[in-house]
């Protein structure tokens, strides 16, 4: 009983292409996802999250991020715009504004989770500053701070 490998054809590759474009992802975001990062900033944030995850300098998940925001930890808060129900994390932007923490929404929780090195989608990540990726962190910090805040 051996397994027979099935050769990939052109139709299989097209069907297996689950990669969605930025516009497709933006179409599925929820109403509170403001300020939304541009495609360019989203890529920079994913790269920064990836670097921080290698050095274990991230906080992942609503409960953990909320706990460390309350403790006064600093960093960039990255929220996924396609999380439903909204009630799960709608209080975090207010907490960030109260403590002057920069935050931005990105279109996909699946991409956010995978950039953090997990197979599980993640709706919130806090990137802590570190010397190893200081340039990428500072660049992301500038651009996230420059995003227009919601009223």
BAFI-3210 file (N, C-alpha, C; in Angstrom, 3 decimals, decimal comma, padded with zeros to 6 digits):
// residues 151
n [1|2|3|4|5|6|7|8|9|10|11|12|13|14|15|16|17|18|19|20|21|22|23|24|25|26|27|28|29|30|31|32|33|34|35|36|37|38|39|40|41|42|43|44|45|46|47|48|49|50|51|52|53|54|55|56|57|58|59|60|61|62|63|64|65|66|67|68|69|70|71|72|73|74|75|76|77|78|79|80|81|82|83|84|85|86|87|88|89|90|91|92|93|94|95|96|97|98|99|100|101|102|103|104|105|106|107|108|109|110|111|112|113|114|115|116|117|118|119|120|121|122|123|124|125|126|127|128|129|130|131|132|133|134|135|136|137|138|139|140|141|142|143|144|145|146|147|148|149|150|151]
n.u [000,834|001,239|001,510|000,361|001,816|000,352|000,620|001,072|-001,059|-001,741|-004,281|-004,632|-002,742|-003,765|-006,158|-005,166|-004,123|-004,387|-003,708|-004,598|-005,318|-004,399|-006,589|-008,752|-008,570|-008,989|-011,613|-012,962|-012,733|-013,612|-015,899|-014,553|-011,890|-009,669|-006,996|-006,162|-003,488|-001,458|-000,727|002,040|002,989|001,829|003,317|005,828|005,248|004,624|007,155|008,619|007,296|007,968|010,760|010,816|009,504|011,333|013,196|011,720|010,250|007,620|004,174|001,401|-001,995|-005,213|-005,619|-003,010|-001,736|-003,395|-002,937|-000,211|-000,278|-001,711|000,163|002,019|003,860|005,731|005,404|004,608|001,306|-000,341|-003,213|-005,624|-007,759|-009,887|-011,217|-013,819|-016,279|-016,465|-016,443|-014,550|-012,065|-012,423|-011,930|-009,221|-007,974|-008,777|-007,536|-004,884|-004,764|-005,192|-002,793|-000,927|000,168|001,326|-000,798|-002,046|-004,224|-004,241|-005,097|-005,467|-005,886|-004,892|-002,524|-001,140|-000,824|000,730|003,050|004,029|004,971|003,305|000,795|-001,713|-004,298|-003,961|-005,279|-004,297|-001,153|001,663|004,523|007,598|010,235|013,649|017,230|018,276|016,589|016,209|016,204|014,161|012,031|011,902|011,307|008,782|007,443|007,493|005,890|003,458|002,738|002,302|-000,070|-003,502|-005,489|-008,557|-011,666]
n.v [-001,183|001,669|005,165|006,979|009,462|012,378|014,129|017,604|019,683|022,356|023,340|022,523|024,090|026,636|026,432|026,024|028,418|030,380|032,828|036,072|039,256|042,620|044,348|042,559|041,659|044,047|044,510|042,929|043,969|045,150|047,711|049,284|049,370|051,473|053,634|052,350|050,488|051,112|049,209|049,072|049,835|047,787|045,560|046,284|046,250|043,524|042,417|043,523|042,385|039,727|039,767|040,554|038,406|036,339|037,039|036,851|039,134|039,983|040,521|038,532|038,220|039,154|039,156|039,037|041,307|043,355|043,115|043,874|046,444|047,719|047,440|049,247|048,874|049,644|050,012|049,083|048,621|046,239|045,579|043,270|043,766|042,205|040,845|039,189|038,578|042,166|043,023|041,604|042,880|045,646|047,544|047,982|049,952|052,342|052,098|052,225|054,843|056,301|055,828|056,850|055,118|053,980|052,666|050,451|049,201|046,214|044,391|041,513|038,800|036,264|036,534|038,109|036,367|034,351|035,761|036,136|033,722|031,546|029,014|029,674|032,082|035,503|038,199|040,487|042,034|043,107|044,897|044,959|047,313|046,781|046,384|044,855|045,032|047,743|049,779|048,998|048,954|051,654|052,923|051,837|052,811|055,601|055,813|054,677|056,442|058,646|058,096|059,043|059,673|058,197|059,934]
n.w [000,000|-001,133|-001,437|-004,195|-006,011|-007,187|-010,137|-010,605|-012,441|-014,748|-014,156|-011,514|-010,216|-010,603|-009,202|-006,688|-005,983|-003,507|-002,699|-002,015|-003,491|-002,498|-002,785|-002,733|-000,107|001,309|000,709|002,496|005,066|008,402|009,744|011,719|011,126|011,019|011,373|008,211|006,994|004,133|001,120|000,826|003,388|004,873|004,004|005,022|007,758|008,096|007,579|009,675|011,855|011,393|011,792|014,479|015,651|015,345|017,246|019,489|020,312|020,308|021,182|021,232|020,392|021,774|024,596|025,720|024,568|025,509|028,271|028,474|027,434|029,424|031,461|030,654|028,612|025,652|022,060|018,633|017,745|015,915|014,205|012,940|010,202|009,385|011,390|013,003|015,494|015,901|018,500|019,898|019,876|019,831|021,785|021,954|020,139|021,420|023,900|023,034|022,016|024,370|025,706|023,995|022,041|018,918|016,373|013,844|011,310|009,458|006,461|006,735|008,967|008,734|007,257|009,077|011,247|010,020|009,380|011,888|012,437|012,993|012,440|012,981|012,614|013,658|015,513|016,758|017,265|019,090|018,416|019,858|020,558|019,460|019,279|017,170|014,909|014,525|012,513|010,677|012,450|013,324|010,907|010,339|012,576|012,150|009,812|010,657|012,685|011,122|009,854|009,372|012,211|013,402|013,887]
ca.u [000,000|002,020|000,767|000,724|001,881|-000,385|001,351|000,316|-001,328|-001,951|-005,557|-004,438|-002,000|-004,674|-007,121|-004,450|-003,661|-005,287|-003,174|-005,548|-004,702|-004,669|-007,953|-009,682|-008,520|-009,575|-013,060|-013,524|-012,417|-014,766|-016,044|-013,690|-010,497|-009,204|-006,346|-005,759|-002,165|-001,398|-000,101|003,473|003,182|001,477|004,473|006,869|004,832|004,791|008,586|009,031|006,736|008,759|012,044|010,571|009,112|012,549|013,870|010,702|009,969|006,237|003,073|000,416|-003,326|-005,900|-005,416|-001,622|-001,477|-004,132|-002,241|001,032|-000,617|-002,065|001,388|002,807|004,864|005,618|005,606|003,619|000,217|-000,838|-004,499|-006,160|-009,015|-010,953|-011,634|-015,233|-017,001|-015,648|-016,408|-013,388|-010,892|-012,748|-011,456|-007,769|-007,562|-008,995|-006,447|-003,649|-004,829|-005,020|-001,390|-000,117|000,840|000,925|-001,459|-002,525|-004,942|-003,852|-006,309|-005,651|-005,397|-004,147|-001,178|-000,514|-000,421|001,816|004,281|004,521|005,547|002,364|-000,190|-002,989|-004,520|-003,832|-005,951|-003,529|000,254|002,434|005,945|008,418|011,493|014,855|018,373|018,548|015,785|015,875|015,906|012,837|011,065|011,778|010,633|007,366|006,929|007,250|004,762|002,224|002,398|001,847|-001,425|-004,529|-006,252|-010,005|-012,266]
ca.v [000,000|002,891|006,317|007,376|010,915|012,935|015,229|018,856|020,213|023,808|023,651|022,361|025,244|027,776|026,209|026,099|029,789|030,994|034,160|037,110|040,554|043,611|044,859|041,525|041,654|045,299|044,402|042,163|044,531|045,609|049,178|050,037|049,240|052,796|053,853|051,151|050,620|050,924|047,942|049,197|049,822|046,443|044,698|046,662|045,764|042,067|042,137|043,891|041,345|038,514|039,962|040,580|037,063|035,539|037,408|036,756|040,498|040,336|040,091|038,029|037,930|040,257|039,102|039,361|042,695|044,206|043,058|044,629|047,861|048,184|047,504|050,392|048,505|050,430|049,293|049,329|047,648|045,911|044,897|042,729|044,430|041,284|040,068|039,247|039,827|043,342|043,176|040,910|043,749|047,041|048,418|048,174|051,261|053,370|051,941|052,716|056,304|056,812|055,696|057,382|054,051|053,955|051,438|050,443|048,009|045,608|043,725|040,071|038,158|035,070|037,010|038,581|035,169|033,647|036,559|035,950|032,384|030,533|028,604|030,181|033,521|036,339|039,470|041,614|041,810|044,289|044,764|045,690|047,792|046,002|046,899|044,039|045,487|049,125|050,563|048,614|049,374|053,115|053,262|051,492|053,727|056,892|055,727|054,418|057,697|059,606|057,753|059,877|059,013|058,341|060,973]
ca.w [000,000|-001,242|-001,950|-005,548|-006,117|-008,304|-010,743|-010,688|-013,767|-014,746|-013,494|-010,076|-009,709|-010,580|-008,128|-005,418|-005,739|-002,532|-002,410|-002,409|-003,708|-001,453|-002,971|-002,261|001,354|001,780|000,540|003,612|006,379|009,169|009,758|012,640|010,697|010,634|010,087|007,477|006,381|002,685|000,737|001,092|004,843|005,336|003,762|005,979|009,069|008,102|007,692|011,032|012,729|011,166|012,465|015,922|016,077|015,446|018,498|020,545|020,753|019,986|022,037|020,285|020,915|022,452|026,044|026,039|024,181|026,449|029,558|028,433|027,256|030,763|032,259|030,202|027,620|024,426|020,813|017,586|017,804|014,579|014,334|011,691|009,862|009,005|012,551|013,378|015,709|016,219|019,961|020,430|020,054|019,514|022,855|021,878|019,604|022,439|024,870|022,405|021,954|025,735|026,110|022,893|021,309|017,506|015,954|012,464|010,892|008,190|005,976|006,895|010,187|008,325|006,913|010,317|011,984|009,337|009,494|013,258|012,532|013,453|011,445|013,470|012,378|014,846|015,240|017,307|017,624|019,479|018,098|020,824|019,961|019,733|018,524|015,981|013,764|014,856|011,303|010,182|013,474|013,281|009,658|010,539|013,599|011,490|008,887|011,416|013,366|010,112|009,400|009,994|013,278|013,250|014,751]
c.u [000,879|001,149|001,270|000,691|001,163|000,390|000,458|000,132|-001,574|-003,247|-005,444|-003,731|-002,897|-005,678|-006,452|-003,958|-004,644|-004,817|-004,153|-004,809|-005,102|-006,101|-008,992|-009,738|-009,191|-011,103|-013,727|-013,248|-013,681|-014,767|-015,091|-012,225|-009,986|-008,191|-005,856|-004,418|-002,256|-000,734|001,385|003,769|002,847|002,653|005,594|006,533|004,985|006,264|009,096|008,527|007,564|010,103|011,878|010,222|010,332|013,264|012,934|010,394|008,558|005,310|001,942|-000,912|-003,888|-005,546|-004,007|-001,296|-002,156|-003,422|-000,996|000,817|-000,953|-000,841|002,305|003,896|004,639|005,883|004,552|002,565|-000,336|-002,103|-004,959|-007,530|-010,162|-011,440|-013,110|-015,468|-016,060|-015,452|-015,173|-012,251|-011,166|-012,270|-009,960|-007,337|-007,728|-007,893|-005,135|-003,628|-004,636|-003,557|-000,415|000,729|000,397|000,267|-001,936|-003,257|-004,351|-004,994|-006,514|-005,061|-004,606|-002,697|-000,424|-000,014|000,751|003,122|004,874|005,055|004,608|001,387|-001,563|-003,138|-004,489|-004,462|-005,184|-002,102|000,859|003,905|006,724|009,707|012,688|015,974|018,618|017,807|015,346|015,491|014,500|011,746|010,828|011,035|009,121|006,718|006,593|005,995|003,440|001,786|001,854|000,433|-002,453|-005,336|-007,751|-010,553|-013,067]
c.v [001,247|003,993|006,679|008,893|011,375|014,124|016,454|019,273|021,708|024,170|023,499|023,569|026,473|027,643|026,353|027,489|030,494|032,384|035,220|038,425|041,507|044,129|043,849|041,503|042,893|045,263|043,710|042,756|045,035|047,138|049,939|050,017|050,559|053,268|052,532|051,408|050,382|049,587|047,952|049,110|048,446|045,491|044,995|046,143|044,251|041,696|042,426|042,854|040,074|038,599|039,920|039,192|036,153|035,789|037,374|038,116|040,927|039,861|039,733|037,737|039,078|040,299|039,551|040,818|043,648|044,267|043,940|046,104|048,456|048,312|048,643|050,061|049,299|049,556|049,702|048,227|047,476|045,081|044,409|043,330|043,500|040,409|040,288|038,292|040,946|043,483|042,540|041,879|045,227|048,027|048,736|049,491|052,397|053,313|052,477|054,236|056,920|056,809|056,166|056,307|054,106|052,613|051,591|049,139|047,526|044,704|042,259|039,519|036,892|035,455|037,480|037,399|034,461|034,434|036,453|034,544|031,334|030,190|029,185|031,661|034,302|037,695|040,673|041,172|043,140|044,003|045,612|046,154|046,925|046,501|046,148|044,540|046,930|049,951|050,271|049,078|050,878|053,583|052,988|052,465|055,083|056,853|055,480|055,686|058,726|059,298|058,632|059,096|059,194|059,357|060,336]
c.w [000,000|-001,810|-003,333|-005,621|-007,366|-008,848|-010,848|-012,137|-013,645|-014,033|-011,983|-009,475|-009,628|-009,437|-006,758|-005,085|-004,813|-002,138|-002,922|-002,598|-002,579|-001,557|-002,494|-000,737|001,936|001,671|001,729|004,986|007,076|009,296|010,683|012,228|010,127|011,664|009,469|006,794|004,884|002,385|001,093|002,600|005,418|005,163|004,752|007,374|009,166|008,271|009,098|012,047|012,614|011,889|013,978|016,441|016,220|016,768|019,697|021,164|020,364|021,093|021,093|020,981|021,733|023,938|026,439|025,728|025,162|027,799|029,559|028,106|028,618|031,660|031,825|029,207|026,332|023,211|019,801|017,686|016,386|014,745|012,966|011,424|009,550|010,156|012,840|014,529|016,171|017,728|020,591|020,749|019,824|020,584|022,738|021,236|020,608|023,492|024,316|022,347|023,334|026,159|025,028|022,200|019,847|017,167|014,519|012,206|009,579|007,752|006,372|008,187|009,868|008,004|008,156|011,144|011,340|009,395|010,899|013,476|013,080|012,338|011,771|013,130|013,697|014,565|015,786|017,615|018,037|019,195|019,092|020,152|020,375|018,825|017,216|014,740|013,932|013,625|010,786|011,155|013,414|012,028|009,770|011,526|012,982|010,631|009,599|012,139|012,375|009,588|010,091|011,023|013,046|014,242|015,859]
res [x|x|x|x|x|x|x|x|x|x|x|x|x|x|x|x|x|x|x|x|x|x|x|x|x|x|x|x|x|x|x|x|x|x|x|x|x|x|x|x|x|x|x|x|x|x|x|x|x|x|x|x|x|x|x|x|x|x|x|x|x|x|x|x|x|x|x|x|x|x|x|x|x|x|x|x|x|x|x|x|x|x|x|x|x|x|x|x|x|x|x|x|x|x|x|x|x|x|x|x|x|x|x|x|x|x|x|x|x|x|x|x|x|x|x|x|x|x|x|x|x|x|x|x|x|x|x|x|x|x|x|x|x|x|x|x|x|x|x|x|x|x|x|x|x|x|x|x|x|x|x]
***
